[in-house]
Amino acid sequence: MAQNQNMHERPVEILQRLIRFNTTNPPGHEAACVGYIRDLLNEAGIESTLLAKDPERPNLIARIPGEGKVAPLLMYGHVDVVTTEDQPWQHPPFEGNLIDGYVWGRGALDMKGGVAMMVAAFLRANAEGLRPPGDIILTIVCDEEVGGDFGAKFLVDEHPELFKDIKYAIGEFGGFSMNVGGKRFYPIMISEKQICGIKATVRGQGGHGSMPVRGGAMARLSEMLKILDKKDFPVHITPPARMMVEAMASALGGVQGAILGQLTNPLMTNTVLNLLGERGRVFYPLFHNTVSPTILKGSNKINVIPSEVSVFMDGRMLPGFKPEQMLNEMRQIVGAGVELEVTEYDPGPSEPDMSLFNKLSEVLKEADPTGTPIPLLLSGVTDGRFFSKLGIQTYGYLPMPLPEDFQFASVIHAADERVPAAAIEFGAQTIYKALSRFG
């Protein structure tokens, strides 16, 4: 027990230990990893509760009591990770090695690094006898990477009473630094896009593979995919995207700021995105509903020409939109003769609650006076979509100052995922300061 008494001072070691649990999802099997966190809390005298739809996939909830003057604050993160299969890693992905100042391993960024920060901050709050105005609730979940059915969705649907009166949460994804126009920004996620999976089906003449068919279902599907590859969905300027761009443009100033600010002019959005080059690719999903074809379904026999083929698409919809609006936009692009069907839809709030944003920004600005916190609309999705059903606003707040040449987006879910150890320590300290000031 004595060995773990000061773990709140060693977030990097916590991260290394978390990485060593192989929680690749599927199948997940997060029990041992969650059990390690529970042991840390137990040894610090913090009680916790495990709730599970499957015993091998538990979720943990712990609480530091506050004074009851304000609503509780939720911190949550997931310990499951995506596969490393067929990826050429320089260092083993489940050893958590510390090499040249970086912790290497699957989950270092997404999101065992964030969990290590949160657990360290939570342990520190307990060790230092923090008595906040409201309770601090730590929730560690499973299954974020494959839909949340065993994790956050299960908790929200089956145990909503555990989150009673909570208005705000700290979760993923945001707080990492990025450099634009010579300035360092810290995007804090305030909103995210919505999942809207779409199946497109086309039909045509089938037959025996020895008798080729021209203009059949396969050919028609390929034409549809070519059209989707060349044409854009309409531009939309949502409130979160506008807040993000205006904050960045104001900080940049001058010609750069003026050009970036034109992203919120629908007549100029696509032009500016093209001018931004590779950076424009990152901004593009923030102004368009998007679909990415991922799964094709045709014949199940090589000698049968299918009369019906389908493509399943990963659709991501902007905040405030409904599936029918997205389907209408797609019909305008692909034309008649394509049957469209929504296969999955996870709704999210249309506009963010910004009440805690300034306080979180203030803490981050103190931690790094050279950086500028800005609102972030996330092109992906997080477990925040489930907690939003309970009226909880999530702020993606995992503060990490990263080297300017660090290709953040290229290592998440990819080979050689890693994070600077100093960034994990910075994040743990910054989150603790946020906990000590909320309310």
RODO-2510 file (C-alpha; in nm, 4 decimals, decimal comma):
residues 439
     n   res          X          Y          Z
     1     m     0,0000     0,0000     0,0000
     2     a     0,2802     0,2424     0,0862
     3     q     0,4115     0,2097    -0,2666
     4     n     0,0960     0,3685    -0,4062
     5     q     0,0391     0,6398    -0,1459
     6     n     0,1696     0,9217    -0,3651
     7     m     0,0425     0,8046    -0,7035
     8     h    -0,1238     1,1426    -0,7541
     9     e     0,2287     1,2733    -0,8102
    10     r     0,3040     1,0092    -1,0770
    11     p     0,0512     1,0382    -1,3616
    12     v     0,3079     0,9109    -1,6136
    13     e     0,3503     0,5895    -1,4158
    14     i    -0,0287     0,5507    -1,3998
    15     l    -0,0407     0,5850    -1,7795
    16     q     0,2330     0,3262    -1,8282
    17     r     0,0443     0,0787    -1,6096
    18     l    -0,2831     0,1436    -1,7945
    19     i    -0,1225     0,0827    -2,1340
    20     r     0,0044    -0,2574    -2,0179
    21     f    -0,3524    -0,3839    -1,9940
    22     n    -0,4515    -0,4968    -2,3426
    23     t    -0,8038    -0,3559    -2,3664
    24     t    -0,8376    -0,3792    -2,7441
    25     n    -1,2056    -0,3450    -2,8324
    26     p    -1,3439    -0,5821    -2,9437
    27     p    -1,3467    -0,7740    -2,7155
    28     g    -1,2472    -0,5053    -2,4631
    29     h    -1,2065    -0,7106    -2,1463
    30     e    -1,1441    -0,3944    -1,9482
    31     a    -1,1987    -0,5561    -1,6048
    32     a    -0,8326    -0,5841    -1,5036
    33     c    -0,7575    -0,2273    -1,6145
    34     v    -1,0573    -0,0860    -1,4298
    35     g    -0,9604    -0,3017    -1,1329
    36     y    -0,6180    -0,1367    -1,1223
    37     i    -0,7812     0,2065    -1,1007
    38     r    -1,0176     0,0802    -0,8322
    39     d    -0,7196    -0,0476    -0,6309
    40     l    -0,5539     0,2964    -0,6521
    41     l    -0,8714     0,4576    -0,5205
    42     n    -0,9174     0,1978    -0,2458
    43     e    -0,5621     0,2465    -0,1212
    44     a    -0,6294     0,6202    -0,1055
    45     g    -0,9432     0,5558     0,1010
    46     i    -1,1860     0,6419    -0,1796
    47     e    -1,4848     0,4141    -0,2201
    48     s    -1,5947     0,3224    -0,5700
    49     t    -1,8763     0,1303    -0,7352
    50     l    -1,8580    -0,1077    -1,0286
    51     l    -2,1534    -0,1397    -1,2680
    52     a    -2,1499    -0,3802    -1,5592
    53     k    -2,3661    -0,5215    -1,8319
    54     d    -2,0932    -0,7863    -1,8717
    55     p    -1,8639    -0,8770    -1,5762
    56     e    -1,5608    -0,8580    -1,8047
    57     r    -1,6557    -0,5018    -1,8987
    58     p    -1,7201    -0,2990    -1,5831
    59     n    -1,7585     0,0749    -1,5370
    60     l    -1,6339     0,2530    -1,2259
    61     i    -1,7876     0,5461    -1,0399
    62     a    -1,6281     0,7257    -0,7444
    63     r    -1,7083     1,0486    -0,5648
    64     i    -1,5287     1,3137    -0,3614
    65     p    -1,7947     1,4899    -0,1534
    66     g    -1,8286     1,8647    -0,1855
    67     e    -2,0122     2,1248     0,0202
    68     g    -2,3357     2,0811    -0,1721
    69     k    -2,3492     2,4472    -0,2754
    70     v    -2,3361     2,3823    -0,6504
    71     a    -2,4138     2,0933    -0,8848
    72     p    -2,1606     1,8085    -0,8999
    73     l    -1,8891     1,8070    -1,1660
    74     l    -1,8373     1,4897    -1,3700
    75     m    -1,5033     1,3654    -1,5039
    76     y    -1,5169     1,0660    -1,7332
    77     g    -1,2920     0,8698    -1,9650
    78     h    -1,2663     0,5326    -2,1368
    79     v    -0,9994     0,2641    -2,1064
    80     d    -1,0772     0,0554    -2,4149
    81     v    -0,8564     0,1049    -2,7202
    82     v    -0,8642     0,0259    -3,0918
    83     t    -0,6729    -0,2583    -3,2544
    84     t    -0,3025    -0,2618    -3,3352
    85     e    -0,3437    -0,5429    -3,5867
    86     d    -0,1376    -0,5103    -3,9065
    87     q     0,0326    -0,1942    -3,7803
    88     p     0,4153    -0,1685    -3,7935
    89     w     0,5056    -0,0370    -3,4455
    90     q     0,8608     0,0732    -3,3612
    91     h     0,8046    -0,0260    -2,9974
    92     p     0,5616    -0,2829    -2,8510
    93     p     0,2144    -0,1250    -2,8216
    94     f     0,1272    -0,2718    -2,4802
    95     e     0,4459    -0,2144    -2,2807
    96     g     0,4073     0,1560    -2,2036
    97     n     0,7786     0,2216    -2,2489
    98     l     0,9197     0,5662    -2,1670
    99     i     1,1643     0,6460    -2,4470
   100     d     1,3271     0,9852    -2,5105
   101     g     1,0621     1,1632    -2,3066
   102     y     0,7627     0,9931    -2,4734
   103     v     0,5308     0,7238    -2,3390
   104     w     0,4687     0,4773    -2,6221
   105     g     0,1677     0,2522    -2,6558
   106     r    -0,1875     0,2054    -2,7685
   107     g    -0,4083     0,4477    -2,5781
   108     a    -0,1310     0,6938    -2,4927
   109     l    -0,3458     0,9650    -2,6541
   110     d    -0,6855     0,7976    -2,6925
   111     m    -0,7487     0,7976    -2,4105
   112     k    -0,5518     0,6286    -2,1347
   113     g    -0,3363     0,9401    -2,1201
   114     g    -0,6457     1,1434    -2,0358
   115     v    -0,7627     0,8837    -1,7837
   116     a    -0,4205     0,8957    -1,6134
   117     m    -0,4511     1,2751    -1,5843
   118     m    -0,8004     1,2519    -1,4378
   119     v    -0,7164     0,9754    -1,1912
   120     a    -0,4046     1,1607    -1,0734
   121     a    -0,6023     1,4860    -1,0299
   122     f    -0,8803     1,3004    -0,8461
   123     l    -0,6299     1,1304    -0,6126
   124     r    -0,4598     1,4634    -0,5486
   125     a    -0,7903     1,6295    -0,4626
   126     n    -0,8470     1,3571    -0,2062
   127     a    -0,4902     1,3619    -0,0709
   128     e    -0,4956     1,7391    -0,0225
   129     g    -0,8390     1,7352     0,1405
   130     l    -1,0039     1,9430    -0,1308
   131     r    -1,3565     2,0378    -0,0289
   132     p    -1,5091     2,1792    -0,3488
   133     p    -1,8430     2,3632    -0,3619
   134     g    -1,9959     2,0563    -0,5318
   135     d    -1,9156     1,6859    -0,5507
   136     i    -1,6538     1,5639    -0,7966
   137     i    -1,7585     1,2409    -0,9666
   138     l    -1,5049     1,0243    -1,1496
   139     t    -1,6439     0,7771    -1,4023
   140     i    -1,4243     0,5300    -1,5898
   141     v    -1,6082     0,3534    -1,8717
   142     c    -1,5548     0,0709    -2,1168
   143     d    -1,6610     0,0287    -2,4786
   144     e    -1,6302     0,3849    -2,6093
   145     e    -1,4555     0,2743    -2,9277
   146     v    -1,7359     0,0412    -3,0406
   147     g    -2,0544     0,2285    -2,9595
   148     g    -2,0784     0,2501    -2,5813
   149     d    -2,3428    -0,0209    -2,5364
   150     f    -2,1503    -0,1666    -2,2397
   151     g    -2,0177     0,1684    -2,1206
   152     a    -2,1573     0,5210    -2,1183
   153     k    -2,4781     0,4293    -2,3016
   154     f    -2,5443     0,1522    -2,0479
   155     l    -2,4861     0,3882    -1,7544
   156     v    -2,7048     0,6651    -1,8952
   157     d    -2,9885     0,4312    -1,9928
   158     e    -2,9830     0,2017    -1,6888
   159     h    -2,8446     0,4174    -1,4070
   160     p    -2,9303     0,7829    -1,4803
   161     e    -2,9835     0,8485    -1,1066
   162     l    -2,6056     0,8352    -1,0579
   163     f    -2,5732     1,1560    -1,2583
   164     k    -2,8572     1,3477    -1,0966
   165     d    -2,8211     1,7274    -1,0999
   166     i    -2,4940     1,7206    -1,2975
   167     k    -2,4726     2,0004    -1,5537
   168     y    -2,1090     1,9925    -1,6656
   169     a    -1,8485     1,7291    -1,7401
   170     i    -1,4820     1,7092    -1,8340
   171     g    -1,4070     1,4423    -2,0930
   172     e    -1,2414     1,3979    -2,4285
   173     f    -1,1428     1,5334    -2,6804
   174     g    -0,9637     1,8645    -2,6623
   175     g    -0,7141     2,0677    -2,4646
   176     f    -0,4188     1,9553    -2,6799
   177     s    -0,2139     2,2336    -2,8371
   178     m    -0,2023     2,3051    -3,2083
   179     n    -0,0068     2,5692    -3,3964
   180     v    -0,1662     2,7885    -3,6635
   181     g    -0,0079     3,0958    -3,8172
   182     g     0,2744     3,0982    -3,5643
   183     k     0,0383     3,0956    -3,2653
   184     r    -0,0354     2,8184    -3,0188
   185     f    -0,4008     2,7342    -2,9632
   186     y    -0,5660     2,5032    -2,7109
   187     p    -0,9001     2,3892    -2,8562
   188     i    -1,1491     2,2948    -2,5830
   189     m    -1,4253     2,0756    -2,7245
   190     i    -1,7702     2,2245    -2,6689
   191     s    -1,9650     2,0342    -2,9337
   192     e    -1,9353     1,7347    -3,1638
   193     k    -2,0904     1,6051    -3,4812
   194     q    -2,3608     1,3403    -3,4789
   195     i    -2,3378     0,9835    -3,6077
   196     c    -2,5748     0,9252    -3,8980
   197     g    -2,4906     0,5995    -4,0744
   198     i    -2,6385     0,5639    -4,4229
   199     k    -2,6909     0,2659    -4,6513
   200     a    -2,7177     0,3345    -5,0250
   201     t    -2,8572     0,0617    -5,2501
   202     v    -2,8691     0,0416    -5,6294
   203     r    -3,0227    -0,2292    -5,8482
   204     g    -2,9633    -0,3571    -6,1984
   205     q    -2,9514    -0,6667    -6,4138
   206     g    -2,7921    -0,9723    -6,2518
   207     g    -2,6779    -1,2981    -6,4044
   208     h    -2,4025    -1,5541    -6,4454
   209     g    -2,0472    -1,4289    -6,4096
   210     s    -1,9547    -1,5780    -6,7471
   211     m    -2,1964    -1,3428    -6,9249
   212     p    -2,0850    -0,9854    -6,8469
   213     v    -2,3479    -0,7179    -6,7836
   214     r    -2,2831    -0,3561    -6,8756
   215     g    -2,4485    -0,0803    -6,6799
   216     g    -2,5463    -0,3194    -6,4011
   217     a    -2,5748    -0,2541    -6,0292
   218     m    -2,1985    -0,2560    -5,9718
   219     a    -2,1379    -0,0044    -6,2473
   220     r    -2,4154     0,2194    -6,1200
   221     l    -2,2752     0,2027    -5,7674
   222     s    -1,9307     0,2998    -5,8920
   223     e    -2,0827     0,6016    -6,0691
   224     m    -2,2540     0,7060    -5,7473
   225     l    -1,9270     0,6765    -5,5512
   226     k    -1,7454     0,8855    -5,8129
   227     i    -2,0078     1,1577    -5,7789
   228     l    -1,9740     1,1558    -5,3987
   229     d    -1,5968     1,1769    -5,4373
   230     k    -1,6202     1,4912    -5,6496
   231     k    -1,9149     1,6835    -5,5056
   232     d    -1,9459     1,8598    -5,1706
   233     f    -2,2417     1,8635    -4,9398
   234     p    -2,3690     2,2203    -4,8832
   235     v    -2,1815     2,4550    -4,6504
   236     h    -2,3390     2,5211    -4,3103
   237     i    -2,2121     2,7615    -4,0445
   238     t    -2,3220     2,6232    -3,7074
   239     p    -2,2864     2,8204    -3,3809
   240     p    -1,9955     2,6054    -3,2477
   241     a    -1,8003     2,6376    -3,5741
   242     r    -1,8589     3,0117    -3,5806
   243     m    -1,7328     3,0507    -3,2227
   244     m    -1,4228     2,8469    -3,3028
   245     v    -1,3324     3,0398    -3,6183
   246     e    -1,4014     3,3815    -3,4678
   247     a    -1,1786     3,3059    -3,1678
   248     m    -0,8930     3,1884    -3,3898
   249     a    -0,9284     3,4778    -3,6353
   250     s    -0,9285     3,7295    -3,3516
   251     a    -0,6123     3,5812    -3,2003
   252     l    -0,4306     3,5685    -3,5354
   253     g    -0,5292     3,9167    -3,6471
   254     g    -0,4015     4,0820    -3,9642
   255     v    -0,4335     3,9221    -4,3067
   256     q    -0,4238     3,5676    -4,1674
   257     g    -0,7094     3,6399    -3,9305
   258     a    -0,9116     3,8097    -4,2019
   259     i    -0,8724     3,5137    -4,4388
   260     l    -0,9543     3,2571    -4,1711
   261     g    -1,2567     3,4615    -4,0657
   262     q    -1,4018     3,4154    -4,4140
   263     l    -1,4642     3,0509    -4,3281
   264     t    -1,7874     3,1703    -4,1691
   265     n    -1,8967     3,3340    -4,4944
   266     p    -2,0802     3,0496    -4,6756
   267     l    -1,9941     3,1996    -5,0141
   268     m    -1,6224     3,1824    -4,9308
   269     t    -1,5945     2,8765    -4,7066
   270     n    -1,4834     2,6235    -4,9665
   271     t    -1,2438     2,8710    -5,1289
   272     v    -1,0707     2,9364    -4,7963
   273     l    -1,0595     2,5638    -4,7189
   274     n    -0,8727     2,5118    -5,0474
   275     l    -0,6318     2,7944    -4,9638
   276     l    -0,5549     2,6294    -4,6288
   277     g    -0,4213     2,3174    -4,7993
   278     e    -0,3708     2,0229    -4,5620
   279     r    -0,5016     2,2302    -4,2709
   280     g    -0,8197     2,2821    -4,4713
   281     r    -0,8759     1,9072    -4,4658
   282     v    -0,9014     1,9277    -4,0868
   283     f    -1,1501     2,2164    -4,1003
   284     y    -1,3604     2,0772    -4,3865
   285     p    -1,5881     1,8488    -4,1757
   286     l    -1,6749     2,1381    -3,9461
   287     f    -1,8744     2,3073    -4,2248
   288     h    -2,0271     2,0122    -4,4083
   289     n    -2,2278     1,7040    -4,3371
   290     t    -2,0101     1,4172    -4,4614
   291     v    -2,0291     1,0523    -4,5646
   292     s    -1,7372     0,8114    -4,5994
   293     p    -1,8063     0,4842    -4,7860
   294     t    -1,6616     0,2025    -4,5769
   295     i    -1,8381    -0,1310    -4,6438
   296     l    -1,9541    -0,2779    -4,9749
   297     k    -2,2078    -0,5591    -5,0035
   298     g    -2,2738    -0,7354    -5,3321
   299     s    -2,2794    -1,0972    -5,4379
   300     n    -2,1545    -1,3653    -5,2011
   301     k    -2,0454    -1,5891    -5,4907
   302     i    -1,7772    -1,5056    -5,7431
   303     n    -1,9789    -1,6415    -6,0382
   304     v    -2,3000    -1,4505    -5,9611
   305     i    -2,3451    -1,0949    -6,0882
   306     p    -2,5541    -0,9203    -5,8209
   307     s    -2,8789    -0,7506    -5,9110
   308     e    -2,8511    -0,5438    -5,5918
   309     v    -2,5453    -0,3860    -5,4317
   310     s    -2,5157    -0,1645    -5,1265
   311     v    -2,2560     0,0580    -4,9695
   312     f    -2,2591     0,1414    -4,6002
   313     m    -2,1344     0,4885    -4,5204
   314     d    -2,0026     0,6470    -4,2040
   315     g    -2,2154     0,9599    -4,1997
   316     r    -2,1319     1,2511    -3,9687
   317     m    -2,3916     1,5230    -3,9290
   318     l    -2,3429     1,8759    -3,7994
   319     p    -2,4996     1,9810    -3,4676
   320     g    -2,8646     2,0800    -3,4972
   321     f    -2,9355     1,8718    -3,8082
   322     k    -3,1758     1,5779    -3,8431
   323     p    -3,1253     1,2656    -4,0560
   324     e    -3,3929     1,3625    -4,3093
   325     q    -3,2084     1,6872    -4,3818
   326     m    -2,8888     1,4957    -4,4478
   327     l    -3,0673     1,2439    -4,6709
   328     n    -3,2192     1,5296    -4,8722
   329     e    -2,8745     1,6798    -4,9249
   330     m    -2,7400     1,3461    -5,0398
   331     r    -3,0310     1,2904    -5,2805
   332     q    -2,9486     1,6241    -5,4411
   333     i    -2,5968     1,4935    -5,5063
   334     v    -2,6517     1,1327    -5,6165
   335     g    -2,9823     1,1832    -5,7979
   336     a    -3,2639     0,9362    -5,8559
   337     g    -3,2265     0,5605    -5,8673
   338     v    -3,0401     0,5291    -5,5386
   339     e    -3,2276     0,4023    -5,2340
   340     l    -3,1061     0,5708    -4,9135
   341     e    -3,1650     0,4437    -4,5617
   342     v    -3,0459     0,5638    -4,2196
   343     t    -2,8863     0,2698    -4,0388
   344     e    -2,7698     0,4449    -3,7226
   345     y    -2,8382     0,7775    -3,5567
   346     d    -2,7003     0,9136    -3,2304
   347     p    -2,8430     1,2606    -3,1688
   348     g    -2,6594     1,5375    -2,9900
   349     p    -2,7475     1,8886    -2,8675
   350     s    -2,7747     2,1629    -3,1280
   351     e    -2,5993     2,4352    -2,9286
   352     p    -2,3437     2,4126    -2,6467
   353     d    -2,3746     2,5493    -2,2936
   354     m    -2,0696     2,7734    -2,2584
   355     s    -2,1086     2,8514    -1,8872
   356     l    -1,7898     2,6731    -1,7745
   357     f    -1,5798     2,7550    -2,0784
   358     n    -1,4268     3,0787    -1,9493
   359     k    -1,3216     2,9206    -1,6201
   360     l    -1,1526     2,6270    -1,7954
   361     s    -0,9845     2,8677    -2,0374
   362     e    -0,8587     3,0820    -1,7504
   363     v    -0,6957     2,7828    -1,5805
   364     l    -0,5341     2,6688    -1,9055
   365     k    -0,4100     3,0180    -1,9846
   366     e    -0,2435     3,0372    -1,6441
   367     a    -0,0767     2,7008    -1,7036
   368     d     0,0574     2,8157    -2,0416
   369     p     0,0445     3,1941    -2,0906
   370     t     0,1752     3,1520    -2,4475
   371     g    -0,1367     2,9620    -2,5566
   372     t    -0,4841     3,0762    -2,6519
   373     p    -0,7790     2,8540    -2,5528
   374     i    -1,0544     2,8412    -2,8173
   375     p    -1,3852     2,6546    -2,8551
   376     l    -1,3707     2,3350    -3,0623
   377     l    -1,6337     2,1620    -3,2722
   378     l    -1,5171     1,7999    -3,2972
   379     s    -1,5634     1,6219    -3,6294
   380     g    -1,5800     1,2859    -3,4489
   381     v    -1,8006     1,1721    -3,1634
   382     t    -1,7407     1,0880    -2,7976
   383     d    -1,9379     0,9463    -2,5069
   384     g    -2,0532     1,3047    -2,4578
   385     r    -2,3477     1,2279    -2,6872
   386     f    -2,4869     0,9879    -2,4278
   387     f    -2,4375     1,2152    -2,1284
   388     s    -2,6009     1,4982    -2,3239
   389     k    -2,9278     1,3015    -2,2999
   390     l    -2,9183     1,3830    -1,9276
   391     g    -2,8604     1,7525    -1,9985
   392     i    -2,4872     1,7310    -1,9281
   393     q    -2,2540     1,9565    -2,1243
   394     t    -1,9155     1,7942    -2,1896
   395     y    -1,6004     1,9980    -2,2335
   396     g    -1,3169     1,8122    -2,4057
   397     y    -1,0403     1,9108    -2,1665
   398     l    -0,7254     1,6995    -2,1645
   399     p    -0,4617     1,9756    -2,1574
   400     m    -0,1438     1,8735    -2,3401
   401     p     0,1241     2,1087    -2,4763
   402     l     0,2631     1,9217    -2,7761
   403     p     0,5757     1,9914    -2,9832
   404     e     0,4994     2,1961    -3,2936
   405     d     0,6161     1,9162    -3,5229
   406     f     0,4156     1,6465    -3,3419
   407     q     0,1618     1,5020    -3,5865
   408     f    -0,1234     1,4493    -3,3403
   409     a    -0,3840     1,3312    -3,5907
   410     s    -0,1480     1,0871    -3,7605
   411     v    -0,0742     0,8739    -3,4514
   412     i    -0,4208     0,8416    -3,2951
   413     h    -0,5571     0,4953    -3,3841
   414     a    -0,2341     0,4395    -3,5819
   415     a     0,1060     0,2802    -3,5325
   416     d     0,3496     0,4425    -3,2893
   417     e     0,0871     0,6175    -3,0768
   418     r     0,2774     0,8098    -2,8108
   419     v     0,2588     1,1179    -2,5910
   420     p     0,5193     1,3424    -2,4269
   421     a     0,5481     1,2495    -2,0595
   422     a     0,5683     1,6207    -1,9755
   423     a     0,2288     1,6728    -2,1418
   424     i     0,0678     1,4137    -1,9124
   425     e     0,2137     1,5841    -1,6054
   426     f     0,0971     1,9232    -1,7350
   427     g    -0,2536     1,7860    -1,7922
   428     a    -0,2827     1,6305    -1,4470
   429     q    -0,1796     1,9576    -1,2803
   430     t    -0,4120     2,1672    -1,4967
   431     i    -0,7134     1,9417    -1,4403
   432     y    -0,6487     1,9521    -1,0652
   433     k    -0,6496     2,3322    -1,0745
   434     a    -0,9778     2,3237    -1,2644
   435     l    -1,1267     2,0928    -1,0000
   436     s    -1,0123     2,3220    -0,7220
   437     r    -1,1831     2,6217    -0,8832
   438     f    -1,5071     2,4938    -1,0310
   439     g    -1,8239     2,6439    -0,8862
***
